[in-house]
Amino acid sequence: MPENQKQKPFASHDERSIRAPLLFAEFSRVRQVVSLLVIPIVFGVVAALTLKWTAPAWWTWQALGALGAVLAGLEHRRRRSAALRGAVGGLLAAMTVVCFRVFLTGEDVTEFNPVSFPLFAVIASAGLHAGGAMLRRPARPAPDVTTHERAR
């Protein structure tokens, strides 16, 4: 290393830690609309296509949707607001699947009930979003065991 360059000190724990995503409330209105309305509808269109394509594609897409719901929940501090966003997104995505599949030809590749699917999607999406919000909460530091006296 050249002498005129100082060696950087090791990064502190705070500098190495992963930053939490921005909060949904801090997004611009356009980004909020895209996150709340456009993304679930696009997800529903792709889900409807996979429903007519292959079962592995359908279930893989559903797993990606579950992961996306948890990650979107990280954008909320409170479980209630995350669950509300999840319920709206899940309903939009599910209704898009139900409506869009009517126009697609072919058989469904898995058992699909257009009546119960939206209800299941709302419940699952709300729960996964709320779970993501719980993950965002900072963990409480462990108690310092050196300050506690041993009980005899």
Secondary structure, DSSP 8 states (H G I E B T S, - for coil): --TTS-------HHHHS------GGGS-HHHHHIIIIIHHHHHHHHHHHHHHH-HHHHHHHHHHHHHHHHHHHTT-SSHHHHHHHHHHHHHHHHHHHHHHHTTS-S--SS---TTHHHHHHHHHHHHHHHHHHHHHS-------TTSS----
